[in-house]
Structure formats: C-alpha cells, structure tokens
Amino acid sequence: FMEKLGFDCEFSNILHEKNGILTGLVGGEMMFNNSKGEMLKRLQKLMGITPAETLAVGDGANDLSMFKYAAKRVAFCAKPVLKEHANIIIDEKDLTQILKKI
C-alpha cells in the first residue's frame, strides 16, 4: 500500500489476524507512549533534518511524544490534551486543510 501512495517508508502498529479476521490484538514498535517521538527523532537523524524542519500531525495523547521533536505541531480532529500542545489546530476532517495552515 505504501508504494501505491508513493511513500518512501511507513511506521505503524501491527494488527493481528486469524483466518483473515482481525483479532483485536495489536503489536509492534509503535504501540508505546514514546514510540512515535522516538521514531521521529530517528528519522530526523537519518534524514539530517531538525525539529524546525519537521511537521507532526496527531489526534490524541499518544501523539504528544512526536510534538517534542516538531516545530509545526498539528492537532487534527484531536482530543483537547493534544490541542493544548499544538500550534496548528484543524477541526475539519480534511487533511488538505493542513496545507493551508503551513
């Protein structure tokens, strides 16, 4: 799916399935409180970019760790706790709204 969208890489939880049906179990590296922030920090180092050159988009408390490493912090249809730490807030379910704010 990543290639179809033209993405160079992706990071996500792993959804477990049995006999082609999702079990509700989740695993993988991205499921911990600080996982997204740590991954963003690793990507910045790999790509040679700084937090000033980084935009993070999230919707819940589990995205707070990313906000520590991004100058542009987008709360997208987000919980109040994330909005408190964002400098861009989008309440419309339209990702193109982000482009208008950056």
MDTraj code that builds the backbone (N, CA, C; nanometers):
import mdtraj as md
import numpy as np

residues = "PHE MET GLU LYS LEU GLY PHE ASP CYS GLU PHE SER ASN ILE LEU HIS GLU LYS ASN GLY ILE LEU THR GLY LEU VAL GLY GLY GLU MET MET PHE ASN ASN SER LYS GLY GLU MET LEU LYS ARG LEU GLN LYS LEU MET GLY ILE THR PRO ALA GLU THR LEU ALA VAL GLY ASP GLY ALA ASN ASP LEU SER MET PHE LYS TYR ALA ALA LYS ARG VAL ALA PHE CYS ALA LYS PRO VAL LEU LYS GLU HIS ALA ASN ILE ILE ILE ASP GLU LYS ASP LEU THR GLN ILE LEU LYS LYS ILE".split()
xyz = np.array([
    [0.0822, -0.1200, 0.0000],
    [0.0000, 0.0000, 0.0000],
    [0.0859, 0.1254, 0.0000],
    [0.1986, 0.1176, 0.0702],
    [0.2889, 0.2312, 0.0792],
    [0.3393, 0.2718, -0.0602],
    [0.3731, 0.1754, -0.1429],
    [0.4219, 0.2046, -0.2776],
    [0.3123, 0.2686, -0.3625],
    [0.1891, 0.2206, -0.3464],
    [0.0757, 0.2741, -0.4222],
    [0.0561, 0.4224, -0.3932],
    [0.0808, 0.4623, -0.2688],
    [0.0661, 0.6021, -0.2295],
    [0.1904, 0.6851, -0.2582],
    [0.2997, 0.6194, -0.2974],
    [0.4233, 0.6906, -0.3269],
    [0.5043, 0.7267, -0.2034],
    [0.4793, 0.6568, -0.0918],
    [0.5545, 0.6818, 0.0310],
    [0.6888, 0.6114, 0.0243],
    [0.7907, 0.6707, 0.0845],
    [0.9223, 0.6087, 0.0931],
    [0.9303, 0.5099, 0.2085],
    [0.8543, 0.5350, 0.3144],
    [0.8551, 0.4465, 0.4301],
    [0.7273, 0.4671, 0.5098],
    [0.7008, 0.3763, 0.6015],
    [0.5851, 0.3878, 0.6892],
    [0.6147, 0.3183, 0.8204],
    [0.5465, 0.3617, 0.9241],
    [0.5605, 0.3023, 1.0563],
    [0.4213, 0.2934, 1.1156],
    [0.3863, 0.1776, 1.1656],
    [0.2514, 0.1614, 1.2195],
    [0.2472, 0.0446, 1.3164],
    [0.1334, 0.0327, 1.3841],
    [0.1093, -0.0853, 1.4655],
    [0.0854, -0.2042, 1.3741],
    [0.1015, -0.3214, 1.4279],
    [0.0713, -0.4439, 1.3541],
    [-0.0632, -0.4943, 1.4045],
    [-0.1581, -0.5097, 1.3147],
    [-0.2892, -0.5625, 1.3509],
    [-0.2866, -0.7134, 1.3317],
    [-0.3126, -0.7869, 1.4377],
    [-0.3090, -0.9325, 1.4315],
    [-0.4388, -0.9866, 1.3727],
    [-0.4252, -1.0932, 1.2966],
    [-0.5424, -1.1559, 1.2372],
    [-0.5317, -1.3068, 1.2466],
    [-0.6455, -1.3712, 1.2435],
    [-0.6513, -1.5168, 1.2438],
    [-0.7557, -1.5575, 1.1413],
    [-0.7145, -1.6404, 1.0477],
    [-0.8035, -1.6850, 0.9399],
    [-0.8644, -1.5675, 0.8637],
    [-0.7842, -1.4639, 0.8422],
    [-0.8289, -1.3491, 0.7648],
    [-0.9184, -1.2514, 0.8395],
    [-0.9337, -1.2705, 0.9706],
    [-1.0192, -1.1829, 1.0512],
    [-0.9341, -1.1165, 1.1589],
    [-0.9487, -0.9848, 1.1745],
    [-0.8745, -0.9133, 1.2782],
    [-0.9172, -0.9624, 1.4151],
    [-0.8179, -0.9863, 1.5018],
    [-0.8465, -1.0402, 1.6354],
    [-0.8679, -0.9309, 1.7398],
    [-0.8285, -0.8089, 1.7085],
    [-0.8358, -0.7008, 1.8065],
    [-0.7044, -0.6810, 1.8800],
    [-0.6097, -0.7724, 1.8609],
    [-0.4777, -0.7601, 1.9230],
    [-0.3888, -0.6711, 1.8367],
    [-0.3072, -0.5932, 1.9031],
    [-0.2174, -0.5006, 1.8347],
    [-0.0768, -0.5229, 1.8866],
    [0.0204, -0.5151, 1.7978],
    [0.1595, -0.5301, 1.8378],
    [0.2467, -0.4345, 1.7592],
    [0.3749, -0.4512, 1.7765],
    [0.4696, -0.3719, 1.7001],
    [0.5324, -0.2600, 1.7790],
    [0.6305, -0.2012, 1.7179],
    [0.7154, -0.1000, 1.7786],
    [0.6428, 0.0315, 1.8089],
    [0.5350, 0.0609, 1.7395],
    [0.4716, 0.1921, 1.7504],
    [0.3622, 0.2010, 1.8562],
    [0.3485, 0.1010, 1.9424],
    [0.2344, 0.0997, 2.0340],
    [0.2623, 0.1538, 2.1742],
    [0.3794, 0.2062, 2.1980],
    [0.4140, 0.2547, 2.3310],
    [0.4048, 0.4075, 2.3368],
    [0.3936, 0.4642, 2.4575],
    [0.3731, 0.6087, 2.4742],
    [0.4761, 0.6944, 2.4025],
    [0.6013, 0.6537, 2.4048],
    [0.7064, 0.7364, 2.3451],
    [0.7490, 0.6883, 2.2064],
    [0.6824, 0.5878, 2.1518],
    [0.7242, 0.5273, 2.0246],
    [0.7285, 0.6266, 1.9096],
    [0.6253, 0.7064, 1.8955],
    [0.6192, 0.7978, 1.7815],
    [0.7270, 0.9057, 1.7910],
    [0.7499, 0.9565, 1.9104],
    [0.8550, 1.0559, 1.9287],
    [0.9928, 0.9990, 1.9004],
    [1.0182, 0.8794, 1.9503],
    [1.1482, 0.8152, 1.9263],
    [1.1691, 0.7877, 1.7778],
    [1.0642, 0.7444, 1.7075],
    [1.0755, 0.7186, 1.5638],
    [1.1008, 0.8488, 1.4888],
    [1.0325, 0.9555, 1.5273],
    [1.0536, 1.0836, 1.4616],
    [1.1966, 1.1331, 1.4827],
    [1.2475, 1.1164, 1.6026],
    [1.3858, 1.1559, 1.6329],
    [1.4842, 1.0749, 1.5475],
    [1.4606, 0.9450, 1.5336],
    [1.5480, 0.8608, 1.4498],
    [1.5418, 0.9037, 1.3037],
    [1.4225, 0.9347, 1.2552],
    [1.4079, 0.9791, 1.1164],
    [1.4789, 1.1121, 1.0930],
    [1.4699, 1.2028, 1.1890],
    [1.5394, 1.3311, 1.1753],
    [1.6899, 1.3095, 1.1630],
    [1.7425, 1.2225, 1.2452],
    [1.8863, 1.1939, 1.2396],
    [1.9231, 1.1303, 1.1058],
    [1.8448, 1.0347, 1.0619],
    [1.8696, 0.9652, 0.9354],
    [1.8638, 1.0611, 0.8168],
    [1.7684, 1.1524, 0.8194],
    [1.7480, 1.2442, 0.7075],
    [1.8273, 1.3736, 0.7208],
    [1.8905, 1.3932, 0.8364],
    [1.9683, 1.5145, 0.8572],
    [1.8823, 1.6400, 0.8659],
    [1.7659, 1.6284, 0.9289],
    [1.6788, 1.7445, 0.9444],
    [1.6608, 1.7768, 1.0925],
    [1.6166, 1.8969, 1.1188],
    [1.5997, 1.9448, 1.2558],
    [1.4511, 1.9520, 1.2911],
    [1.4203, 1.9696, 1.4190],
    [1.2804, 1.9917, 1.4566],
    [1.2190, 2.1125, 1.3852],
    [1.2992, 2.2130, 1.3548],
    [1.2483, 2.3306, 1.2830],
    [1.1982, 2.2953, 1.1436],
    [1.2467, 2.1847, 1.0881],
    [1.2075, 2.1404, 0.9541],
    [1.1046, 2.0276, 0.9588],
    [1.0469, 2.0045, 1.0750],
    [0.9600, 1.8886, 1.0959],
    [0.8180, 1.9309, 1.1297],
    [0.7220, 1.8631, 1.0677],
    [0.5802, 1.8809, 1.0963],
    [0.5270, 1.7482, 1.1481],
    [0.4569, 1.7515, 1.2599],
    [0.3954, 1.6309, 1.3158],
    [0.2450, 1.6527, 1.3227],
    [0.1694, 1.5504, 1.2842],
    [0.0233, 1.5563, 1.2855],
    [-0.0278, 1.4453, 1.3756],
    [-0.1170, 1.4802, 1.4665],
    [-0.1723, 1.3794, 1.5559],
    [-0.3143, 1.4116, 1.5960],
    [-0.3760, 1.3143, 1.6664],
    [-0.5137, 1.3353, 1.7114],
    [-0.5370, 1.2990, 1.8579],
    [-0.4378, 1.2419, 1.9238],
    [-0.4591, 1.2005, 2.0620],
    [-0.3343, 1.2103, 2.1473],
    [-0.3506, 1.1765, 2.2743],
    [-0.2410, 1.1857, 2.3712],
    [-0.1206, 1.1016, 2.3305],
    [-0.1434, 0.9926, 2.2577],
    [-0.0320, 0.9080, 2.2153],
    [0.0582, 0.9766, 2.1125],
    [0.0179, 1.0927, 2.0650],
    [0.0987, 1.1676, 1.9685],
    [0.1826, 1.2775, 2.0338],
    [0.1650, 1.2981, 2.1632],
    [0.2398, 1.4034, 2.2333],
    [0.3904, 1.3868, 2.2211],
    [0.4390, 1.2635, 2.2217],
    [0.5842, 1.2428, 2.2145],
    [0.6423, 1.2942, 2.0831],
    [0.5641, 1.2942, 1.9747],
    [0.6117, 1.3488, 1.8470],
    [0.6256, 1.5000, 1.8534],
    [0.5345, 1.5622, 1.9261],
    [0.5322, 1.7080, 1.9310],
    [0.6601, 1.7655, 1.9907],
    [0.7304, 1.6888, 2.0734],
    [0.8565, 1.7360, 2.1319],
    [0.9632, 1.7595, 2.0258],
    [0.9499, 1.6950, 1.9102],
    [1.0536, 1.6984, 1.8073],
    [1.0099, 1.7721, 1.6811],
    [0.8999, 1.8475, 1.6882],
    [0.8499, 1.9160, 1.5688],
    [0.8150, 2.0611, 1.5994],
    [0.8621, 2.1509, 1.5143],
    [0.8285, 2.2923, 1.5299],
    [0.6830, 2.3179, 1.4917],
    [0.6365, 2.2482, 1.3900],
    [0.4964, 2.2597, 1.3485],
    [0.4222, 2.1386, 1.4037],
    [0.3288, 2.1661, 1.4950],
    [0.2568, 2.0595, 1.5655],
    [0.1079, 2.0728, 1.5355],
    [0.0557, 1.9808, 1.4546],
    [-0.0826, 1.9874, 1.4082],
    [-0.1707, 1.8928, 1.4888],
    [-0.2735, 1.9496, 1.5513],
    [-0.3777, 1.8692, 1.6160],
    [-0.4901, 1.8565, 1.5139],
    [-0.5091, 1.7357, 1.4619],
    [-0.6062, 1.7121, 1.3551],
    [-0.7271, 1.6382, 1.4119],
    [-0.8409, 1.7088, 1.4201],
    [-0.9626, 1.6498, 1.4792],
    [-0.9250, 1.5807, 1.6099],
    [-0.8554, 1.6547, 1.6929],
    [-0.7831, 1.5969, 1.8063],
    [-0.8557, 1.6126, 1.9394],
    [-0.8074, 1.5329, 2.0331],
    [-0.8509, 1.5410, 2.1722],
    [-0.7965, 1.6714, 2.2323],
    [-0.8663, 1.7267, 2.3325],
    [-0.8220, 1.8527, 2.3947],
    [-0.6781, 1.8494, 2.4453],
    [-0.6333, 1.7377, 2.4992],
    [-0.4971, 1.7301, 2.5531],
    [-0.3923, 1.7566, 2.4451],
    [-0.4182, 1.7147, 2.3230],
    [-0.3223, 1.7392, 2.2150],
    [-0.3333, 1.8835, 2.1654],
    [-0.4544, 1.9349, 2.1596],
    [-0.4741, 2.0733, 2.1154],
    [-0.3970, 2.1712, 2.2038],
    [-0.3842, 2.1399, 2.3317],
    [-0.3112, 2.2267, 2.4247],
    [-0.1647, 2.2426, 2.3855],
    [-0.1093, 2.1457, 2.3153],
    [0.0331, 2.1458, 2.2796],
    [0.0568, 2.1753, 2.1311],
    [-0.0498, 2.1960, 2.0561],
    [-0.0383, 2.2198, 1.9119],
    [-0.0244, 2.3687, 1.8829],
    [0.0396, 2.3997, 1.7705],
    [0.0395, 2.5381, 1.7243],
    [-0.0428, 2.5539, 1.5963],
    [-0.0976, 2.4432, 1.5475],
    [-0.1933, 2.4433, 1.4369],
    [-0.3059, 2.3482, 1.4771],
    [-0.4289, 2.3957, 1.4703],
    [-0.5433, 2.3120, 1.5066],
    [-0.6391, 2.3051, 1.3883],
    [-0.6709, 2.1835, 1.3469],
    [-0.7653, 2.1590, 1.2379],
    [-0.8798, 2.0762, 1.2955],
    [-1.0010, 2.1284, 1.2894],
    [-1.1163, 2.0543, 1.3402],
    [-1.2023, 1.9954, 1.2288],
    [-1.1681, 2.0252, 1.1049],
    [-1.2406, 1.9726, 0.9897],
    [-1.1717, 1.8450, 0.9413],
    [-1.2489, 1.7415, 0.9104],
    [-1.1907, 1.6143, 0.8657],
    [-1.1488, 1.6235, 0.7191],
    [-1.0465, 1.7048, 0.6960],
    [-0.9949, 1.7283, 0.5619],
    [-0.8456, 1.7583, 0.5744],
    [-0.7634, 1.6598, 0.5434],
    [-0.6186, 1.6757, 0.5589],
    [-0.5614, 1.7887, 0.4741],
    [-0.6295, 1.8261, 0.3659],
    [-0.5773, 1.9356, 0.2836],
    [-0.5789, 2.0683, 0.3595],
    [-0.6550, 2.0768, 0.4676],
    [-0.6572, 2.1986, 0.5494],
    [-0.5200, 2.2271, 0.6104],
    [-0.4420, 2.1215, 0.6317],
    [-0.3066, 2.1393, 0.6861],
    [-0.2225, 2.2233, 0.5906],
    [-0.2347, 2.1965, 0.4612],
    [-0.1564, 2.2699, 0.3614],
    [-0.1857, 2.4191, 0.3653],
    [-0.3077, 2.4554, 0.3987],
    [-0.3458, 2.5968, 0.4046],
    [-0.2880, 2.6673, 0.5271],
    [-0.2477, 2.5893, 0.6281],
    [-0.2004, 2.6473, 0.7545],
    [-0.0484, 2.6518, 0.7665],
    [0.0225, 2.5815, 0.6769],
    [0.1688, 2.5773, 0.6914],
    [0.2374, 2.6701, 0.5919],
])
top = md.Topology()
chain = top.add_chain()
for i, resn in enumerate(residues, 1):
    res = top.add_residue(resn, chain, resSeq=i)
    for name in ("N", "CA", "C"):
        top.add_atom(name, md.element.get_by_symbol(name[0]), res)
traj = md.Trajectory(xyz[None], top)
